[in-house]
């Protein structure tokens, strides 16, 4: 019974760590591409490249800002990392501190319930209610 709990909780822990990393990488790359596009637009203007290319590249930083503020990669990375930390604490208590599985399960349910109410879903666009 405790091995089932440990295995299941370990899989959930791995999933949240993976999502935290993925969202962190997405936030990083959106920022990096935004800065790169801003620099590239300046270079294209200096080189007197086709104005349509300059316009297209110049629009990228703003589009990236909208993408990042809508999808909330950074907040989601923090949310998953925080949840992984709490799950890991419960898992370690069951494995190494002899916390009863029933108590660990109760604590895990509590963490999940509290975490779900704080998940940073999509941004609130145009007065629409966020459903995340």
C-alpha positions in Angstrom: 0.0 0.0 0.0 2.7 2.5 0.9 4.6 1.5 -2.3 1.5 2.4 -4.4 1.3 5.8 -2.7 5.0 6.4 -3.1 4.9 5.4 -6.8 1.9 7.4 -7.6 3.1 10.5 -5.7 6.5 10.1 -7.3 4.9 10.2 -10.8 2.9 13.3 -9.9 6.1 15.0 -8.5 8.0 14.2 -11.7 5.1 15.6 -13.8 5.0 18.9 -11.9 8.8 19.2 -12.1 8.6 18.6 -15.9 5.9 21.2 -16.3 7.8 23.7 -14.2 10.9 23.3 -16.4 8.9 23.5 -19.6 7.1 26.7 -18.6 10.4 28.2 -17.4 12.0 27.4 -20.7 9.0 28.9 -22.6 9.2 32.1 -20.6 13.0 32.3 -21.2 12.7 31.7 -25.0 9.8 34.2 -25.4 11.9 36.8 -23.7 15.1 35.9 -25.6 13.2 36.0 -28.9 11.6 39.3 -28.0 15.0 40.9 -27.3 16.6 39.3 -30.4 13.8 40.6 -32.6 14.1 44.1 -31.2 17.9 44.1 -31.9 17.3 42.6 -35.4 14.8 45.3 -36.2 17.3 48.0 -35.3 19.9 46.2 -37.5 17.5 45.9 -40.4 16.7 49.6 -40.2 20.4 50.5 -40.2 21.0 48.2 -43.2 18.0 49.8 -45.0 16.4 46.4 -45.7 13.0 46.1 -47.2 10.5 48.1 -45.1 8.1 45.1 -44.9 10.7 42.9 -43.3 11.5 45.7 -40.8 7.8 46.0 -40.0 7.4 42.3 -39.5 10.4 41.9 -37.3 9.5 45.1 -35.4 6.1 43.6 -34.5 7.6 40.5 -32.9 8.5 42.0 -29.5 5.0 43.2 -29.0 3.5 39.9 -30.1 5.8 38.1 -27.7 4.8 40.3 -24.8 1.1 39.6 -25.5 1.9 35.9 -25.8 3.8 35.8 -22.5 1.2 37.9 -20.6 -1.6 35.7 -22.0 -0.1 32.3 -21.4 1.6 33.3 -18.2 4.6 30.9 -18.6 6.5 32.4 -15.6 3.6 32.2 -13.2 2.8 28.6 -14.3 6.5 27.6 -13.8 6.4 29.0 -10.3 3.1 27.3 -9.5 4.3 23.9 -10.7 7.6 24.3 -8.8 5.8 25.3 -5.6 3.4 22.3 -5.9 6.4 20.0 -6.6 8.1 21.2 -3.5 5.0 20.5 -1.4 4.5 17.1 -2.9 8.2 16.3 -2.4 7.9 17.2 1.3 5.0 14.8 1.8 6.7 12.1 -0.1 9.9 12.4 1.9 7.9 12.4 5.1 6.2 9.1 4.2 9.5 7.5 3.0 11.9 8.7 5.6 10.0 10.1 8.6 7.5 7.3 9.0 4.5 9.5 8.3 1.5 7.1 7.9 0.3 6.7 4.3 -3.2 7.8 5.3 -1.9 11.1 6.7 0.3 11.6 3.7 -2.6 11.0 1.4 -4.7 13.5 3.4 -2.0 16.1 3.2 -1.6 15.5 -0.5 -5.3 16.0 -1.1 -5.1 19.3 0.9 -2.2 20.5 -1.2 -4.0 19.6 -4.4 -7.2 21.3 -3.4 -5.4 24.5 -2.3 -3.2 24.5 -5.4 -6.1 24.2 -7.9 -7.6 27.4 -6.6 -4.4 29.3 -7.4 -3.5 28.0 -10.8 -2.6 30.9 -13.1 -4.8 30.1 -16.1 -5.0 32.3 -19.2 -5.0 36.1 -18.8 -8.3 37.8 -18.5 -8.8 39.2 -22.0 -11.5 41.7 -22.8 -13.5 41.2 -19.6 -13.9 37.5 -20.2 -13.6 35.3 -17.1 -10.4 33.3 -16.8 -11.0 29.6 -16.7 -7.7 28.3 -15.6 
